[in-house]
Amino acid sequence: GSKVAAGRPDGGAMTVEGSVKMGWEYHGAIVRIMDYGAMVDIGLGSLGLLHKSKIATEHVENVRDWLVLGQEVDVSVVSIRPDGRFQVSMLDTASVYKPHDPRGGQDVGPFVGLSPHDWHDGVVEKVVDFGAYVKVTLADGASGQGLVKRDRLCDDPIVRPEDFVEIGQAVKVRVLSAQWELCRIDLSMRESDDD
């Protein structure tokens, strides 16, 4: 009964049997968002369904208000069907969304209410298809990780994030919004935003 390593060297999908375990917690990423929930990739070659009723303790009307593509989440497996499909929940994990108990422990308090016109120092920590994650440090020393979505990296809409920034690069960013409940900071590297 040794724990199966996530993924296979050849990139092939693993069978769910013997890998996804009922009740186990996994760290995954949101790879698809639908009206009724989201698909979570937990790195075992198959995707788990996160129903909108399993995202937060309060009523979730619009899934996109709570989740963004690529967002990392902790989930637990709540059901596995005979065909191998499984459902996951964010409610039964140690880091469940709770009011005043920010997920992942990131305190975005210092970033709430900042002017979207002010520039701050940042360092690129991760580059993904849909943008870049940047660690922002404010003048008072407070820091946090935010996402610069692809269309907010630069004025050229077709540029690929990996062609524009690299991990470790120092950048200047503006804080567009900070959502305290979600521990989420939305950033921009553009001079101005059209939306």
TIRO-2110 file (N, C-alpha, C; in Angstrom, 1 decimal):
// TIRO-2110
0.8, -1.2, 0.0, N, 1, A
0.0, 0.0, 0.0, CA, 1, A
0.8, 1.2, 0.0, C, 1, A
1.9, 1.3, -0.8, N, 2, A
2.7, 2.5, -0.9, CA, 2, A
1.9, 3.6, -1.7, C, 2, A
2.2, 4.8, -1.4, N, 3, A
1.5, 5.9, -2.1, CA, 3, A
2.0, 6.0, -3.5, C, 3, A
1.1, 6.1, -4.5, N, 4, A
1.5, 6.1, -5.9, CA, 4, A
2.0, 7.5, -6.2, C, 4, A
3.1, 7.6, -6.9, N, 5, A
3.7, 8.9, -7.3, CA, 5, A
2.7, 9.5, -8.3, C, 5, A
2.6, 10.8, -8.2, N, 6, A
1.7, 11.5, -9.2, CA, 6, A
2.3, 11.6, -10.5, C, 6, A
1.5, 11.2, -11.6, N, 7, A
2.0, 11.4, -12.9, CA, 7, A
2.9, 10.2, -13.3, C, 7, A
3.2, 10.1, -14.6, N, 8, A
4.1, 9.0, -15.1, CA, 8, A
5.1, 9.7, -16.0, C, 8, A
6.3, 9.2, -16.0, N, 9, A
7.4, 9.8, -16.8, CA, 9, A
7.0, 10.0, -18.2, C, 9, A
6.3, 9.0, -18.8, N, 10, A
5.9, 9.1, -20.2, CA, 10, A
4.7, 10.0, -20.5, C, 10, A
4.2, 10.6, -19.4, N, 11, A
3.1, 11.5, -19.6, CA, 11, A
1.7, 10.9, -19.8, C, 11, A
1.7, 9.5, -19.7, N, 12, A
0.4, 8.8, -19.9, CA, 12, A
-0.5, 9.0, -18.7, C, 12, A
-1.8, 8.9, -18.9, N, 13, A
-2.7, 9.0, -17.8, CA, 13, A
-2.7, 7.7, -17.0, C, 13, A
-2.7, 7.9, -15.7, N, 14, A
-2.7, 6.7, -14.8, CA, 14, A
-4.1, 6.3, -14.6, C, 14, A
-4.3, 5.1, -14.3, N, 15, A
-5.6, 4.6, -13.9, CA, 15, A
-5.9, 5.2, -12.5, C, 15, A
-7.2, 5.5, -12.3, N, 16, A
-7.5, 6.1, -11.1, CA, 16, A
-7.5, 5.1, -9.9, C, 16, A
-7.8, 3.9, -10.2, N, 17, A
-7.8, 2.9, -9.2, CA, 17, A
-6.3, 2.8, -8.6, C, 17, A
-6.3, 2.9, -7.3, N, 18, A
-4.9, 2.8, -6.7, CA, 18, A
-4.2, 4.1, -6.6, C, 18, A
-4.8, 5.2, -7.2, N, 19, A
-4.1, 6.5, -7.1, CA, 19, A
-4.9, 7.5, -6.3, C, 19, A
-6.1, 7.8, -6.8, N, 20, A
-7.0, 8.7, -6.1, CA, 20, A
-7.6, 8.0, -5.0, C, 20, A
-7.4, 8.5, -3.8, N, 21, A
-7.9, 7.8, -2.6, CA, 21, A
-9.1, 8.5, -2.0, C, 21, A
-10.1, 7.8, -1.6, N, 22, A
-11.3, 8.4, -1.0, CA, 22, A
-10.9, 9.1, 0.3, C, 22, A
-11.3, 10.4, 0.4, N, 23, A
-11.0, 11.1, 1.7, CA, 23, A
-9.7, 11.8, 1.8, C, 23, A
-8.8, 11.5, 0.8, N, 24, A
-7.5, 12.1, 0.9, CA, 24, A
-7.5, 13.5, 0.4, C, 24, A
-6.6, 14.3, 0.9, N, 25, A
-6.5, 15.7, 0.4, CA, 25, A
-5.4, 15.8, -0.6, C, 25, A
-5.7, 16.6, -1.6, N, 26, A
-4.7, 16.8, -2.7, CA, 26, A
-4.6, 18.3, -3.0, C, 26, A
-3.4, 18.7, -3.5, N, 27, A
-3.2, 20.0, -3.9, CA, 27, A
-3.3, 20.0, -5.5, C, 27, A
-4.2, 20.8, -6.0, N, 28, A
-4.4, 20.8, -7.4, CA, 28, A
-4.6, 22.2, -8.0, C, 28, A
-5.0, 22.3, -9.3, N, 29, A
-5.2, 23.5, -9.9, CA, 29, A
-6.5, 23.5, -10.8, C, 29, A
-7.1, 24.6, -10.8, N, 30, A
-8.4, 24.8, -11.6, CA, 30, A
-8.0, 24.8, -13.1, C, 30, A
-8.5, 23.8, -13.8, N, 31, A
-8.2, 23.8, -15.3, CA, 31, A
-9.4, 24.1, -16.2, C, 31, A
-10.6, 24.0, -15.6, N, 32, A
-11.7, 24.4, -16.4, CA, 32, A
-12.8, 24.9, -15.5, C, 32, A
-13.5, 25.9, -15.9, N, 33, A
-14.6, 26.5, -15.1, CA, 33, A
-15.9, 26.4, -15.9, C, 33, A
-16.9, 25.8, -15.3, N, 34, A
-18.3, 25.7, -15.9, CA, 34, A
-19.3, 26.4, -15.0, C, 34, A
-20.5, 26.5, -15.5, N, 35, A
-21.5, 27.2, -14.7, CA, 35, A
-21.8, 26.5, -13.4, C, 35, A
-21.7, 25.2, -13.4, N, 36, A
-22.0, 24.4, -12.2, CA, 36, A
-20.9, 24.0, -11.4, C, 36, A
-19.7, 24.4, -11.7, N, 37, A
-18.5, 24.0, -10.9, CA, 37, A
-17.2, 24.2, -11.7, C, 37, A
-16.2, 23.4, -11.4, N, 38, A
-14.9, 23.5, -12.0, CA, 38, A
-14.2, 22.1, -12.0, C, 38, A
-13.3, 21.9, -13.0, N, 39, A
-12.5, 20.7, -13.0, CA, 39, A
-11.1, 21.0, -12.4, C, 39, A
-10.7, 20.1, -11.5, N, 40, A
-9.5, 20.3, -10.8, CA, 40, A
-8.5, 19.2, -11.2, C, 40, A
-7.3, 19.6, -11.6, N, 41, A
-6.2, 18.7, -11.9, CA, 41, A
-5.4, 18.4, -10.7, C, 41, A
-5.4, 17.2, -10.1, N, 42, A
-4.6, 17.0, -8.9, CA, 42, A
-3.4, 16.2, -9.3, C, 42, A
-3.0, 16.2, -10.6, N, 43, A
-1.7, 15.6, -11.0, CA, 43, A
-1.7, 14.1, -11.1, C, 43, A
-2.8, 13.5, -11.1, N, 44, A
-2.8, 12.0, -11.2, CA, 44, A
-3.4, 11.5, -12.6, C, 44, A
-3.3, 12.4, -13.6, N, 45, A
-3.7, 11.9, -14.9, CA, 45, A
-5.2, 12.0, -15.1, C, 45, A
-6.0, 12.4, -14.1, N, 46, A
-7.4, 12.6, -14.4, CA, 46, A
-7.9, 13.8, -13.6, C, 46, A
-9.1, 14.3, -14.0, N, 47, A
-9.6, 15.5, -13.4, CA, 47, A
-10.7, 15.2, -12.4, C, 47, A
-10.8, 15.9, -11.3, N, 48, A
-11.9, 15.8, -10.4, CA, 48, A
-12.9, 16.9, -10.6, C, 48, A
-14.2, 16.6, -10.4, N, 49, A
-15.2, 17.6, -10.5, CA, 49, A
-15.4, 18.3, -9.2, C, 49, A
-15.3, 19.6, -9.2, N, 50, A
-15.6, 20.4, -8.0, CA, 50, A
-16.9, 21.1, -8.2, C, 50, A
-18.0, 20.6, -7.6, N, 51, A
-19.3, 21.2, -7.8, CA, 51, A
-19.4, 22.5, -7.0, C, 51, A
-20.2, 23.4, -7.6, N, 52, A
-20.2, 24.8, -7.0, CA, 52, A
-20.7, 24.8, -5.5, C, 52, A
-21.4, 23.7, -5.1, N, 53, A
-21.9, 23.6, -3.7, CA, 53, A
-20.7, 23.2, -2.8, C, 53, A
-19.6, 22.8, -3.4, N, 54, A
-18.4, 22.4, -2.6, CA, 54, A
-17.3, 23.3, -2.6, C, 54, A
-17.6, 24.6, -3.0, N, 55, A
-16.5, 25.6, -3.1, CA, 55, A
-16.3, 26.4, -1.8, C, 55, A
-17.5, 26.8, -1.3, N, 56, A
-17.4, 27.6, -0.1, CA, 56, A
-18.6, 27.3, 0.8, C, 56, A
-18.5, 27.8, 2.1, N, 57, A
-19.5, 27.5, 3.1, CA, 57, A
-20.7, 28.3, 2.8, C, 57, A
-20.6, 29.4, 2.1, N, 58, A
-21.7, 30.2, 1.7, CA, 58, A
-22.2, 29.9, 0.3, C, 58, A
-23.4, 30.4, -0.1, N, 59, A
-23.9, 30.1, -1.4, CA, 59, A
-23.1, 30.7, -2.5, C, 59, A
-22.7, 29.9, -3.5, N, 60, A
-21.9, 30.3, -4.6, CA, 60, A
-22.9, 30.5, -5.8, C, 60, A
-23.1, 31.7, -6.2, N, 61, A
-24.0, 32.0, -7.4, CA, 61, A
-23.2, 31.8, -8.7, C, 61, A
-22.1, 32.6, -8.8, N, 62, A
-21.3, 32.5, -10.0, CA, 62, A
-19.9, 31.9, -9.6, C, 62, A
-19.6, 30.8, -10.2, N, 63, A
-18.3, 30.1, -9.9, CA, 63, A
-17.1, 31.0, -10.2, C, 63, A
-17.3, 31.8, -11.3, N, 64, A
-16.1, 32.7, -11.7, CA, 64, A
-15.8, 33.8, -10.7, C, 64, A
-16.8, 34.1, -9.8, N, 65, A
-16.5, 35.0, -8.7, CA, 65, A
-15.6, 34.5, -7.7, C, 65, A
-15.5, 33.2, -7.6, N, 66, A
-14.7, 32.5, -6.6, CA, 66, A
-13.4, 31.9, -7.1, C, 66, A
-13.4, 31.4, -8.3, N, 67, A
-12.3, 30.7, -8.9, CA, 67, A
-11.8, 31.3, -10.2, C, 67, A
-10.5, 31.2, -10.4, N, 68, A
-9.9, 31.6, -11.7, CA, 68, A
-9.1, 30.5, -12.3, C, 68, A
-9.0, 30.4, -13.6, N, 69, A
-8.2, 29.3, -14.2, CA, 69, A
-6.7, 29.4, -13.6, C, 69, A
-6.2, 28.2, -13.3, N, 70, A
-4.9, 28.1, -12.8, CA, 70, A
-4.7, 28.3, -11.4, C, 70, A
-5.8, 28.7, -10.7, N, 71, A
-5.8, 28.9, -9.2, CA, 71, A
-5.4, 27.6, -8.5, C, 71, A
-4.5, 27.6, -7.6, N, 72, A
-4.2, 26.4, -6.9, CA, 72, A
-5.1, 26.3, -5.7, C, 72, A
-5.6, 25.1, -5.5, N, 73, A
-6.6, 24.8, -4.4, CA, 73, A
-6.2, 23.5, -3.7, C, 73, A
-6.7, 23.4, -2.5, N, 74, A
-6.6, 22.2, -1.7, CA, 74, A
-8.0, 21.6, -1.7, C, 74, A
-8.0, 20.3, -2.1, N, 75, A
-9.3, 19.6, -2.2, CA, 75, A
-9.2, 18.2, -1.6, C, 75, A
-10.4, 17.7, -1.2, N, 76, A
-10.4, 16.3, -0.7, CA, 76, A
-11.4, 15.6, -1.6, C, 76, A
-11.1, 14.3, -1.8, N, 77, A
-11.9, 13.4, -2.6, CA, 77, A
-13.1, 13.0, -1.8, C, 77, A
-14.3, 13.3, -2.3, N, 78, A
-15.6, 13.0, -1.6, CA, 78, A
-16.3, 11.8, -2.2, C, 78, A
-16.1, 11.5, -3.5, N, 79, A
-16.8, 10.4, -4.1, CA, 79, A
-16.0, 9.9, -5.3, C, 79, A
-16.0, 8.6, -5.5, N, 80, A
-15.3, 8.0, -6.6, CA, 80, A
-16.3, 7.0, -7.3, C, 80, A
-16.6, 7.2, -8.6, N, 81, A
-17.6, 6.4, -9.3, CA, 81, A
-16.9, 5.2, -9.8, C, 81, A
-17.7, 4.1, -10.1, N, 82, A
-17.1, 2.9, -10.7, CA, 82, A
-16.3, 3.1, -11.9, C, 82, A
-16.7, 4.1, -12.7, N, 83, A
-16.0, 4.4, -14.0, CA, 83, A
-14.7, 5.2, -13.8, C, 83, A
-14.4, 5.5, -12.5, N, 84, A
-13.2, 6.2, -12.2, CA, 84, A
-13.3, 7.7, -12.0, C, 84, A
-14.4, 8.2, -12.4, N, 85, A
-14.6, 9.7, -12.2, CA, 85, A
-14.8, 9.9, -10.7, C, 85, A
-14.3, 11.1, -10.3, N, 86, A
-14.4, 11.4, -8.9, CA, 86, A
-14.8, 12.9, -8.7, C, 86, A
-15.4, 13.1, -7.5, N, 87, A
-15.7, 14.5, -7.1, CA, 87, A
-14.9, 14.9, -6.0, C, 87, A
-14.5, 16.2, -6.0, N, 88, A
-13.7, 16.8, -4.9, CA, 88, A
-14.5, 17.9, -4.2, C, 88, A
-14.0, 18.3, -3.0, N, 89, A
-14.6, 19.3, -2.3, CA, 89, A
-13.5, 20.2, -1.7, C, 89, A
-13.8, 21.5, -1.6, N, 90, A
-12.9, 22.4, -0.9, CA, 90, A
-13.4, 22.7, 0.5, C, 90, A
-14.5, 22.0, 0.9, N, 91, A
-15.1, 22.3, 2.2, CA, 91, A
-14.5, 21.4, 3.3, C, 91, A
-14.0, 20.3, 2.9, N, 92, A
-13.5, 19.3, 3.9, CA, 92, A
-12.0, 19.2, 4.0, C, 92, A
-11.4, 20.3, 3.7, N, 93, A
-9.9, 20.4, 3.9, CA, 93, A
-9.5, 21.3, 5.0, C, 93, A
-8.3, 21.2, 5.4, N, 94, A
-7.7, 22.0, 6.5, CA, 94, A
-7.8, 23.5, 6.1, C, 94, A
-7.7, 23.8, 4.8, N, 95, A
-7.6, 25.2, 4.4, CA, 95, A
-8.9, 25.6, 3.7, C, 95, A
-10.0, 25.2, 4.3, N, 96, A
-11.3, 25.5, 3.7, CA, 96, A
-11.5, 27.0, 3.7, C, 96, A
-12.2, 27.6, 2.7, N, 97, A
-12.6, 29.0, 2.7, CA, 97, A
-13.4, 29.2, 3.9, C, 97, A
-13.0, 30.1, 4.8, N, 98, A
-13.8, 30.5, 5.9, CA, 98, A
-13.7, 32.0, 6.0, C, 98, A
-14.8, 32.7, 6.4, N, 99, A
-14.6, 34.1, 6.6, CA, 99, A
-13.5, 34.3, 7.7, C, 99, A
-12.6, 35.3, 7.5, N, 100, A
-11.5, 35.6, 8.4, CA, 100, A
-10.5, 34.5, 8.6, C, 100, A
-10.5, 33.5, 7.7, N, 101, A
-9.5, 32.5, 7.8, CA, 101, A
-8.9, 32.3, 6.4, C, 101, A
-8.1, 33.2, 5.9, N, 102, A
-7.8, 33.2, 4.5, CA, 102, A
-7.2, 31.9, 4.0, C, 102, A
-7.6, 31.4, 2.9, N, 103, A
-7.1, 30.2, 2.3, CA, 103, A
-5.6, 30.4, 2.0, C, 103, A
-4.8, 29.4, 2.4, N, 104, A
-3.4, 29.4, 2.0, CA, 104, A
-2.6, 30.3, 3.0, C, 104, A
-3.3, 31.0, 3.9, N, 105, A
-2.6, 31.8, 4.8, CA, 105, A
-2.0, 33.1, 4.3, C, 105, A
-2.3, 33.5, 3.0, N, 106, A
-1.8, 34.7, 2.5, CA, 106, A
-2.6, 35.9, 3.0, C, 106, A
-2.0, 36.8, 3.7, N, 107, A
-2.7, 38.0, 4.2, CA, 107, A
-2.7, 39.1, 3.2, C, 107, A
-3.9, 39.3, 2.6, N, 108, A
-3.9, 40.4, 1.5, CA, 108, A
-4.4, 41.7, 2.1, C, 108, A
-4.5, 41.7, 3.4, N, 109, A
-5.0, 42.9, 4.1, CA, 109, A
-4.3, 44.2, 3.7, C, 109, A
-2.9, 44.2, 3.7, N, 110, A
-2.2, 45.4, 3.3, CA, 110, A
-2.5, 45.9, 1.9, C, 110, A
-3.0, 45.0, 1.0, N, 111, A
-3.2, 45.3, -0.4, CA, 111, A
-4.7, 45.8, -0.7, C, 111, A
-5.5, 45.6, 0.3, N, 112, A
-6.9, 46.0, 0.1, CA, 112, A
-7.0, 47.5, 0.1, C, 112, A
-7.7, 48.1, -0.9, N, 113, A
-7.9, 49.5, -0.9, CA, 113, A
-6.8, 50.3, -1.5, C, 113, A
-5.7, 49.7, -2.0, N, 114, A
-4.6, 50.5, -2.6, CA, 114, A
-5.1, 51.1, -3.9, C, 114, A
-4.5, 52.2, -4.2, N, 115, A
-4.8, 52.9, -5.5, CA, 115, A
-4.3, 52.1, -6.6, C, 115, A
-5.2, 51.8, -7.7, N, 116, A
-4.8, 51.1, -8.8, CA, 116, A
-3.8, 51.9, -9.7, C, 116, A
-3.5, 53.1, -9.3, N, 117, A
-2.6, 54.0, -10.1, CA, 117, A
-1.2, 53.9, -9.6, C, 117, A
-1.0, 53.4, -8.4, N, 118, A
0.3, 53.4, -7.8, CA, 118, A
1.1, 52.1, -8.2, C, 118, A
2.4, 52.3, -8.5, N, 119, A
3.3, 51.3, -8.9, CA, 119, A
4.1, 50.7, -7.8, C, 119, A
4.3, 49.4, -7.8, N, 120, A
5.0, 48.7, -6.7, CA, 120, A
6.0, 47.7, -7.3, C, 120, A
7.0, 47.4, -6.5, N, 121, A
8.0, 46.5, -6.9, CA, 121, A
7.6, 45.1, -6.8, C, 121, A
7.9, 44.3, -7.8, N, 122, A
7.5, 42.9, -7.8, CA, 122, A
8.6, 42.0, -8.4, C, 122, A
8.5, 40.7, -8.2, N, 123, A
9.4, 39.7, -8.8, CA, 123, A
8.6, 38.6, -9.3, C, 123, A
8.8, 38.2, -10.5, N, 124, A
8.1, 37.1, -11.2, CA, 124, A
8.4, 35.8, -10.5, C, 124, A
7.4, 35.1, -10.0, N, 125, A
7.7, 33.8, -9.3, CA, 125, A
7.3, 32.6, -10.1, C, 125, A
6.3, 32.8, -11.0, N, 126, A
5.8, 31.6, -11.8, CA, 126, A
5.2, 32.2, -13.1, C, 126, A
5.5, 31.5, -14.2, N, 127, A
4.9, 32.0, -15.5, CA, 127, A
4.0, 30.8, -16.0, C, 127, A
2.8, 31.2, -16.3, N, 128, A
1.8, 30.2, -16.8, CA, 128, A
1.2, 30.6, -18.1, C, 128, A
0.4, 29.8, -18.7, N, 129, A
-0.2, 30.1, -20.0, CA, 129, A
-1.1, 31.4, -20.0, C, 129, A
-1.7, 31.6, -18.8, N, 130, A
-2.7, 32.7, -18.7, CA, 130, A
-2.1, 33.9, -18.0, C, 130, A
-0.8, 33.9, -17.8, N, 131, A
-0.3, 35.1, -17.1, CA, 131, A
1.0, 34.8, -16.3, C, 131, A
1.2, 35.6, -15.3, N, 132, A
2.4, 35.4, -14.4, CA, 132, A
2.0, 35.7, -13.0, C, 132, A
2.6, 34.9, -12.1, N, 133, A
2.4, 35.2, -10.7, CA, 133, A
3.6, 36.0, -10.2, C, 133, A
3.3, 37.1, -9.5, N, 134, A
4.3, 38.0, -9.1, CA, 134, A
4.2, 38.2, -7.6, C, 134, A
5.4, 38.2, -6.9, N, 135, A
5.5, 38.5, -5.5, CA, 135, A
5.7, 40.0, -5.4, C, 135, A
4.7, 40.7, -4.8, N, 136, A
4.7, 42.2, -4.7, CA, 136, A
5.2, 42.6, -3.3, C, 136, A
6.1, 43.5, -3.2, N, 137, A
6.5, 44.1, -1.9, CA, 137, A
6.2, 45.5, -1.9, C, 137, A
5.4, 45.9, -0.8, N, 138, A
5.0, 47.3, -0.7, CA, 138, A
6.1, 48.1, 0.0, C, 138, A
5.9, 49.4, 0.0, N, 139, A
7.0, 50.3, 0.6, CA, 139, A
7.1, 50.0, 2.1, C, 139, A
6.1, 49.5, 2.8, N, 140, A
6.2, 49.3, 4.2, CA, 140, A
6.7, 47.8, 4.5, C, 140, A
7.0, 47.1, 3.4, N, 141, A
7.6, 45.8, 3.7, CA, 141, A
6.6, 44.6, 3.5, C, 141, A
5.3, 44.9, 3.5, N, 142, A
4.3, 43.9, 3.4, CA, 142, A
4.5, 43.3, 2.0, C, 142, A
4.3, 41.9, 1.9, N, 143, A
4.4, 41.3, 0.6, CA, 143, A
3.3, 40.3, 0.4, C, 143, A
3.0, 40.0, -0.9, N, 144, A
2.0, 39.0, -1.2, CA, 144, A
2.2, 38.6, -2.7, C, 144, A
1.5, 37.4, -3.0, N, 145, A
1.6, 37.0, -4.4, CA, 145, A
0.3, 37.3, -5.1, C, 145, A
0.5, 37.9, -6.3, N, 146, A
-0.7, 38.2, -7.1, CA, 146, A
-0.5, 37.7, -8.5, C, 146, A
-1.6, 37.7, -9.3, N, 147, A
-1.6, 37.3, -10.7, CA, 147, A
-1.8, 38.5, -11.6, C, 147, A
-0.8, 38.5, -12.6, N, 148, A
-0.9, 39.4, -13.7, CA, 148, A
-1.5, 38.6, -14.8, C, 148, A
-2.8, 38.8, -15.2, N, 149, A
-3.4, 38.0, -16.3, CA, 149, A
-2.7, 38.4, -17.6, C, 149, A
-2.8, 37.5, -18.5, N, 150, A
-2.1, 37.6, -19.8, CA, 150, A
-2.3, 38.9, -20.5, C, 150, A
-3.6, 39.4, -20.5, N, 151, A
-3.9, 40.6, -21.2, CA, 151, A
-3.5, 41.9, -20.4, C, 151, A
-2.9, 41.7, -19.2, N, 152, A
-2.5, 42.8, -18.4, CA, 152, A
-0.9, 42.8, -18.3, C, 152, A
-0.3, 42.0, -19.0, N, 153, A
1.2, 42.0, -19.0, CA, 153, A
1.7, 43.1, -19.8, C, 153, A
1.1, 43.3, -21.0, N, 154, A
1.6, 44.4, -21.9, CA, 154, A
0.5, 44.7, -22.9, C, 154, A
0.7, 45.7, -23.7, N, 155, A
-0.3, 46.2, -24.6, CA, 155, A
-0.5, 45.3, -25.9, C, 155, A
0.4, 44.3, -26.1, N, 156, A
0.3, 43.4, -27.2, CA, 156, A
-0.5, 42.2, -26.8, C, 156, A
-1.7, 42.1, -27.3, N, 157, A
-2.6, 41.0, -26.8, CA, 157, A
-2.2, 39.6, -27.2, C, 157, A
-1.3, 39.5, -28.2, N, 158, A
-1.0, 38.1, -28.6, CA, 158, A
0.3, 37.6, -28.1, C, 158, A
1.0, 38.5, -27.3, N, 159, A
2.3, 38.0, -26.7, CA, 159, A
2.1, 36.9, -25.7, C, 159, A
3.0, 35.9, -25.8, N, 160, A
2.9, 34.8, -24.8, CA, 160, A
3.6, 35.2, -23.5, C, 160, A
3.0, 34.9, -22.4, N, 161, A
3.7, 35.3, -21.1, CA, 161, A
5.1, 34.9, -21.0, C, 161, A
5.5, 33.6, -21.5, N, 162, A
6.8, 33.2, -21.4, CA, 162, A
7.8, 33.9, -22.3, C, 162, A
7.3, 34.6, -23.3, N, 163, A
8.1, 35.4, -24.2, CA, 163, A
8.3, 36.8, -23.6, C, 163, A
7.5, 37.2, -22.6, N, 164, A
7.6, 38.5, -22.1, CA, 164, A
8.2, 38.7, -20.7, C, 164, A
8.0, 37.7, -19.9, N, 165, A
8.7, 37.7, -18.5, CA, 165, A
9.3, 36.4, -18.2, C, 165, A
10.2, 36.3, -17.3, N, 166, A
10.8, 35.1, -16.8, CA, 166, A
10.9, 35.1, -15.3, C, 166, A
11.0, 33.9, -14.8, N, 167, A
11.1, 33.7, -13.3, CA, 167, A
12.3, 34.5, -12.8, C, 167, A
12.1, 35.2, -11.7, N, 168, A
13.1, 36.0, -11.1, CA, 168, A
13.3, 37.4, -11.6, C, 168, A
12.5, 37.7, -12.7, N, 169, A
12.6, 39.0, -13.2, CA, 169, A
12.0, 40.1, -12.3, C, 169, A
12.6, 41.2, -12.2, N, 170, A
12.1, 42.3, -11.4, CA, 170, A
11.1, 43.1, -12.3, C, 170, A
9.9, 43.4, -11.8, N, 171, A
8.9, 44.1, -12.6, CA, 171, A
8.2, 45.2, -11.7, C, 171, A
7.5, 46.1, -12.4, N, 172, A
6.7, 47.1, -11.7, CA, 172, A
5.3, 46.7, -11.9, C, 172, A
4.5, 46.7, -10.9, N, 173, A
3.0, 46.3, -11.0, CA, 173, A
2.1, 47.3, -10.3, C, 173, A
0.9, 47.3, -10.8, N, 174, A
-0.2, 48.1, -10.1, CA, 174, A
-1.1, 47.0, -9.5, C, 174, A
-1.7, 47.3, -8.3, N, 175, A
-2.6, 46.5, -7.7, CA, 175, A
-4.0, 46.9, -8.1, C, 175, A
-4.7, 46.1, -8.9, N, 176, A
-6.0, 46.4, -9.4, CA, 176, A
-7.1, 46.2, -8.3, C, 176, A
-6.9, 45.0, -7.6, N, 177, A
-7.9, 44.7, -6.6, CA, 177, A
-7.3, 43.6, -5.7, C, 177, A
-7.7, 43.6, -4.4, N, 178, A
-7.3, 42.5, -3.5, CA, 178, A
-8.6, 42.0, -2.9, C, 178, A
-8.8, 40.7, -3.0, N, 179, A
-10.1, 40.1, -2.5, CA, 179, A
-9.7, 39.3, -1.2, C, 179, A
-10.0, 39.9, -0.1, N, 180, A
-9.6, 39.4, 1.2, CA, 180, A
-10.1, 38.0, 1.4, C, 180, A
-11.4, 37.7, 1.1, N, 181, A
-12.0, 36.4, 1.3, CA, 181, A
-11.2, 35.3, 0.5, C, 181, A
-10.7, 35.7, -0.7, N, 182, A
-10.1, 34.7, -1.5, CA, 182, A
-8.6, 34.7, -1.5, C, 182, A
-8.0, 35.6, -0.7, N, 183, A
-6.6, 35.7, -0.6, CA, 183, A
-6.0, 36.0, -2.0, C, 183, A
-6.8, 36.7, -2.8, N, 184, A
-6.4, 36.9, -4.2, CA, 184, A
-6.0, 38.4, -4.5, C, 184, A
-4.9, 38.6, -5.2, N, 185, A
-4.5, 39.9, -5.6, CA, 185, A
-4.4, 39.9, -7.1, C, 185, A
-5.1, 40.9, -7.7, N, 186, A
-5.1, 41.0, -9.2, CA, 186, A
-4.2, 42.2, -9.5, C, 186, A
-3.2, 41.9, -10.4, N, 187, A
-2.2, 42.9, -10.7, CA, 187, A
-2.2, 43.3, -12.2, C, 187, A
-1.5, 44.3, -12.5, N, 188, A
-1.3, 44.7, -13.9, CA, 188, A
0.0, 45.3, -14.1, C, 188, A
0.6, 45.0, -15.3, N, 189, A
1.9, 45.6, -15.6, CA, 189, A
1.7, 46.7, -16.7, C, 189, A
0.5, 46.9, -17.2, N, 190, A
0.2, 47.9, -18.2, CA, 190, A
0.1, 49.3, -17.7, C, 190, A
0.4, 50.2, -18.5, N, 191, A
0.2, 51.6, -18.1, CA, 191, A
-1.2, 52.0, -17.7, C, 191, A
-2.1, 51.4, -18.5, N, 192, A
-3.5, 51.7, -18.3, CA, 192, A
-4.3, 50.5, -18.7, C, 192, A
-5.5, 50.3, -18.1, N, 193, A
-6.3, 49.1, -18.4, CA, 193, A
-7.6, 49.6, -19.0, C, 193, A
-8.0, 49.0, -20.1, N, 194, A
-9.2, 49.4, -20.8, CA, 194, A
-10.5, 49.0, -20.1, C, 194, A
-10.4, 47.9, -19.3, N, 195, A
-11.7, 47.4, -18.7, CA, 195, A
-12.0, 48.1, -17.4, C, 195, A
END
